[in-house]
Amino acid sequence: MLGLSSSLLRGVGAFLVVFAAFVAVAGTRAPLAVIAANFGWAAGSIVAAIAGWGSPETVGTVWIVLQAITVGAFAELGLLGVRRARA
């Protein structure tokens, strides 16, 4: 439906499992690292959508952009939380 290959989706899924472990470990110790990783994911996703990496269908491109916006919003909320905690 998204027009992305199953091998690409498996690779991204495997990366996300590793990333979840990173968040579980670093989330309470180094929240800025998790926030930076989320901003990086969001930016990389936008670049991937613009470049058409993986040759997604239109629905796939829309999905990539929507999840990038969502992850970017979570990163921004995390940054806001860190700023408020330090104030």
Backbone as a ProteinNet text record, in pm:
[ID]
protein_1_A
[PRIMARY]
MLGLSSSLLRGVGAFLVVFAAFVAVAGTRAPLAVIAANFGWAAGSIVAAIAGWGSPETVGTVWIVLQAITVGAFAELGLLGVRRARA
[TERTIARY]
81	0	86.1	197.3	284	380.5	395.5	486.7	631.7	656.3	792.8	820.7	943.2	978.1	973.6	943.7	937.4	1074.6	1182.1	1315.6	1347.3	1305	1324.5	1244.9	1121.1	1037.2	1091.7	1144.9	1207	1329.9	1410.6	1529.5	1494.2	1395	1350.7	1293.1	1216.9	1161.1	1269.9	1374.4	1486.2	1556.5	1576	1636.7	1551.7	1420.1	1331.8	1332.9	1354.1	1367.6	1493.2	1602.9	1727.5	1709	1640.5	1615.7	1530.2	1433.2	1349.7	1434.3	1530	1620.1	1705	1752.3	1829	1745.1	1620.8	1532.5	1508.5	1490.4	1467.1	1586.4	1706.5	1826.6	1859.4	1856.4	1902	1792.9	1668.8	1559	1563.1	1598.6	1603.1	1741.2	1843.9	1981	2024.5	1985.7	2028.2	1911.9	1812.2	1694.4	1726.6	1829.3	1863.8	1912.1	1974.3	2017.5	1896.3	1793.3	1670.9	1601.7	1597.2	1535.1	1609.8	1742.9	1823.2	1800.4	1791.3	1765	1628.1	1529.1	1396.7	1397	1465.9	1477.5	1549.4	1653.8	1725.5	1637.4	1555.6	1463	1364	1308.8	1211.1	1273.9	1392.9	1460.9	1495.3	1547	1580.2	1457.9	1346.8	1223.2	1176.1	1187.3	1148.9	1240.5	1369.5	1464.4	1430	1399.5	1364.1	1238.4	1140.6	1016.4	1041	1120.2	1149.5	1230.1	1329.2	1416	1347.6	1239.2	1169.9	1244.2	1327.4	1402.7	1307.5	1334.8	1251.1	1133.6	1119.9	1012.8	873.6	835.4	702.9	592.3	474.8	355.1	318.9	219.4	175.9	135.6	60.1	16.8	138	241.4	362.8	435.7	442.4	506.7	430.8	298.8	217	240	245.6	268.3	404.3	506.3	641	640.9	577	572.3	491.8	379	297.2	370.9	442.2	514.8	633.3	692.7	801.1	749	632	571.4	541.7	490.2	457.7	583.2	687	812	875.4	870.6	921.8	845.4	713.6	632.8	670.1	691.8	735.5	871.6	961.2	1092.4	1077.4	993.2	970.1	908.3	812.8	753.4	857.2	944.8	1051.5	1144.6	1179.2	1266.1	1196.6	1069.1	993	991.9	974.6	976.2	1109.9	1218.3	1352.9	1373.7	1332.2	1348	1268.7	1147.1	1064.4	1121.3	1177.3	1234.7	1356.9	1430.3	1550.2	1520.1	1400.8	1365.3	1323.8
-119.4	0	127	125.2	242.4	248.8	137.5	133.2	115.6	77.9	56	-93.6	-131.4	-273	-333	-460.6	-528.9	-532	-540.3	-541.2	-405.2	-296.6	-163.6	-151.9	-195.7	-188	-275.6	-393.9	-479.2	-412.3	-350.2	-280.1	-165	-87.3	23.4	-31.9	-139.9	-202.2	-250.4	-312.4	-358.7	-240.3	-133.4	-13.3	40.6	42	96.3	11.4	-118.6	-203.1	-162.8	-142.2	-98	41.6	129.4	264.4	262.1	173.6	161.7	121.5	32.8	-5.7	114.6	191.5	313.1	409.9	430.7	522.2	471.1	341.2	283.5	308.1	301.1	319.3	467.7	542.7	682.3	780.5	740.8	833.4	903.9	833.2	895.6	952.8	908.2	953.2	1068.6	1062.7	1163.9	1199.9	1268.6	1297.8	1380.9	1464.9	1544.3	1456.7	1342.9	1250.5	1191.9	1159.2	1105.1	1213.3	1334.8	1446.1	1472.3	1473.1	1493.9	1382.2	1259.3	1147	1160.7	1206.2	1226.5	1336.8	1448.2	1553.5	1501.1	1420	1360.7	1269.9	1189.2	1099.7	1182.2	1286	1369.7	1435.8	1492.4	1557.2	1456.1	1340.5	1236	1186.4	1179	1134.6	1235	1364.2	1467.1	1460.8	1444.9	1432	1309.1	1196.8	1074.2	1093.7	1165.4	1189.8	1279.1	1384.7	1475.9	1405.2	1325.1	1255	1133.7	1087	970.8	840.4	835.5	713.9	598.4	487.6	369.3	369.8	475.4	489.1	467.1	544.3	524.9	573.8	515.3	565.9	698.8	766.8	893.5	874.3	769	740.4	715.2	651.6	626.9	756.2	846.5	975	1055.4	1055.3	1125.9	1065.2	933.1	865.2	903.5	906.9	942.6	1084.7	1177.2	1316.1	1326.7	1258.1	1264	1207.8	1095.9	1041.9	1130.7	1198.7	1293.3	1410.7	1460.6	1570.3	1524.8	1403.7	1350.2	1334.7	1274.7	1255.1	1390.5	1484	1618.2	1687	1666.5	1723.9	1661.8	1530.5	1465.7	1520.1	1542.1	1597.1	1737.8	1817.5	1953.8	1951.3	1862.6	1850.2	1804.1	1713.2	1669.3	1783.5	1863.5	1979.4	2079.9	2102.1	2191	2137.9	2007	1945.6	1960.6	1942.7	1957.7	2103.2	2196.4	2338.8	2373.6	2324.7	2353.6	2290.1	2171.8	2102.9	2178	2242.5	2316	2455	2504.3	2642.3	2649.8
0	0	0	73	78.8	-39	-108.4	-221.2	-181.9	-58.8	-11.8	-6.9	-34.3	-36.7	103.2	107.1	237.2	304.2	225.9	286	350.2	287.1	346	475.5	473.8	593.5	705.5	672	774.1	834.6	750.9	799	891.2	853.2	938.1	1068.6	1060	1180.8	1274.6	1220.4	1302.8	1368.4	1291.9	1349	1463	1444.9	1548.5	1675.5	1663.7	1782.7	1859.7	1788.8	1852.3	1912	1840.1	1888.6	2015.1	2021.5	2141.8	2262.3	2241.2	2350.1	2393.2	2296	2325.9	2409	2369.3	2442.9	2584.5	2599.7	2732	2824.2	2770	2850.9	2868.1	2759.9	2763.6	2804.2	2796.3	2820.7	2954.5	3058.7	3190.8	3222.3	3152.4	3181.6	3091.9	2967.1	2870.2	2777.8	2830.8	2748.8	2624.7	2630.8	2513.1	2397.9	2428.6	2323.8	2251.9	2327	2266.9	2184.8	2237.9	2165.7	2035.4	2041.1	1919.7	1818.4	1865.6	1775.9	1710.4	1785.8	1729	1623.3	1652.5	1552	1427.3	1448	1334.6	1251.4	1320	1248.5	1167.4	1227.7	1158.1	1034.8	1051.2	938.7	829.7	870.6	772.8	697.5	766.1	701.6	596.6	629.5	532	410.2	433.3	321.6	237.4	303.6	231.9	148.4	203.6	130.2	8.6	27.3	-83.5	-191.8	-149.7	-245.1	-308.2	-246.2	-299.4	-277	-170.8	-140.5	-118.5	-179.7	-167	-263.6	-342.8	-441.9	-383.8	-280.5	-222.6	-315.2	-299	-365.3	-299.1	-352.6	-293	-147.7	-121	16.9	106.3	55.4	131.5	163.8	66.8	89.4	194.1	184.3	283.4	421.7	428	556.7	614.8	532.9	578.5	634.5	564.7	610.6	740.2	750.3	871.2	992.9	974.1	1089.1	1123.6	1025.3	1054.4	1136.9	1101.6	1177.9	1320.3	1335.3	1467.6	1552.7	1497	1571.5	1604.2	1510.4	1536.3	1649.3	1653.4	1761.4	1896.1	1898.3	2022.6	2066.7	1972.4	2005.6	2063.5	2002.1	2051.7	2191.3	2213.9	2347	2450.3	2410.1	2499.4	2535.5	2436.5	2459.8	2553	2532.1	2619.2	2762.7	2778.6	2911.2	2979.9	2906.6	2964.5	3006.5	2921.5	2956.4	3081.7	3090.8	3209	3334.5	3320.8	3437.5	3489.9	3401.9	3442.5	3494.6	3467.8	3509.1	3654
[MASK]
+++++++++++++++++++++++++++++++++++++++++++++++++++++++++++++++++++++++++++++++++++++++

